[in-house]
Amino acid sequence: MGEPGDVTRLLGALSHGNQAAMDQLLPLVYDELHTIAARYFGRERRDHTLQPTALVNEAYLRLVDQQQAHWQNRLHFLGVAAIMMRRILVDHARSRHAVKRGQESHKVPLDDAMLVSEQRSVEMIAIDEALERLAAMDPQQARLVELRFFGGLSVEETAEILRISPATVKRHWNSARAWLHNEITKGNSE
């Protein structure tokens, strides 16, 4: 893997339209993207029809295809990659359940949603819906959850991306987790 400065330089070149940078970038970020994808699949059901490699490839193609992206650095790219992977998985879960329109959806506790189960796609949708409600109230906390929970980034990495202190990340992380847990639990009792 190359130095973080190499990744930042290539992302800058890609942002300025240098498509040759894309070929040089993938080998430098592939392992980190695969680690993020593996974290997602650690929470997915075992028989998921997508695989981490396919998720990495799809996310990478979507990321480098963005014409208006102005990548700040490696962490910014990885943070957006984590969000993109979550969206791909949620879209996949929604498409699987579009066929089962008659099936009633249900909410699940956040702690339970972190475990592998057969209901993973329904749970992913429930978490996504709660996260969308959080984003409407506090976009920064929603982004923090995406980076920490879905992207697996550390407190320090999240602080750097969001340009806030690690203490603020910890405080907002605790608050967001409590709010999401309450929302999902509330949905469970309805």
N, C-alpha and C positions, 0 to 999 in steps of 0.2 A: 504494500500500500504506500502511496506517495505521501508527501508532507501536506499538512493542511493548507499551506500556502499555494501548493501546486493545484489543489482542488479549487481554491478561491480564484486563482488566476484563470483556470479553465472555465469556471462558471462565468467569470467576467467576459471572457472571449465568446462564450456561448450566448450571453445576453446581448452582445454586440453583433450577433448574426454569424459568427464563425462556426459553421456546422462541423468542421474538422475537429473542433474541441470535443464534440460529443463522443467520438471514438476513443479519445484519450481519457475522457472523464470516467467512463464506465468501469474500467479496471481499478480505478482509484477509490470508487465509492461502492462497488458491488458488495463487498463483504459486509459493510455497515448496513446497506439496504437489506441484505439477506438476513442479518441479525434482527432488524426491525420486523421484517416479515415473519421470521420464526417466532418472535414474541406474540404477534397476532395469532398465529396458528397454535400457540401453546394454550390459547383460550378458546379455540374452535373445536368443533366436534371432530372425532378421529377420521370420519369418512367424508370430510369436506371435498367437494369436487374441484376446488382450486388447490394449488400447491404453492409453497413459498416462492419457488423460482418463477412460476407464472405470475404471481403477484408482483414480484420485483420487476420483472420485464414490463408488465403492463404499466405500473407506476412510473418506471423510468421513461418509457416512451411518452407518457402523458406529460411528464415534467419537462423533458427537453423539447417538447413540441410547443411549449408555451412561448408565443412570440413576444409578449409584453413582460416577461419575467426579468427582474433585475436582481439577480442572486447576490446577496451580501457576502456570504461566506459558506463554508462547508456545513456548519450547524444550521444555518437558515435553510439550505437545500435539504438536509436530512429531516428537519422539522416539517417542512412542506411535504416531503416524501411520506412521512408518517401519517399526515392528514390525508394525503392522496390514497394511501393504502386502506385507511379506514373507510373512505368513501367508496372505494372499489368493493370492499367486502360488504358494506351496507347495501350497495346497489345489487350485488349478487344475491344477498339474502332477500331483498325485496322482490327480485325477479323470481326467485324460487317460490315465494309465497303468493305471488300474483296468480299462480295456477290454482292455489288453494283458497280462493276468495271466500268461500263459505266458512273457513276455519276461523274461530274467534281468536284474536290476539290477546295476549296477557302480559302483564308487567311482572318483573322478577326483581328480587333484591340485588343490589350492586355486588355484594360479596358473592352471592350465588352465581352471578353472571360471569365471574372470573374463573369459574370452574368449567371443565370440559363436560358437555352433555349433549344429548340428542337435540335439545331445543335451542341450540346455539344461535341459529339465524334469527329466530323470534326474539331472543334475548338481545342480540346485536341491534335489532331494530328498536327495541324498547330503550336501550341505552342511548342510541342515536337520537331518538325523539326527546328524551330527557336532556341530552346535551344541546339540542337545538333550542329548547326552552331556556336553558342556562345562557346560551349565546345571545338570545334576545334581551336578556336582563344584563348580562355582563360578558361581553365578547372576550375580554382578556382572560377571565377565569375559564371559559370554555376552551380557549386556545391552550391554556395551561394544562387542562385535563387531556387534551389531544396529545400534547407533547410528552407529558409524564406517563399517563396510563397507556395510551395507544402507541406512542413512539418510544417509550422506555427511556427517555432522556433523564439525566440526573437533574437534581435541583440546580446545580451550577450551570449546566448546559441550557436548561430552561430559562434561567435568569438572564443568561447572555443573549438568547434569542429574543426574549420579551423586553430586554433592557430594563430590568428591575432587579432589586437586590435578592440574594438567596433567602433572606429572612421573609421578604414579601412573598416569594414563591411558596415557601413552607406554609405561611399563614393562609394564602389564597388556596393552596392545595387542600388543606384541611377543611376550609370553608366550602369549597366546591364539592369535595367528596361527601360532606355531610348533607349539603343541599341535594345532590344527586341521589344519595341513599334515601332521603326523605321523599323525593319525588317518585322514585321507583317503588318504594314501599307503599306510598299513598295510592299509586296506581294499582298495586296488588290488592288493596282492600276495597277497591271500588267494584 
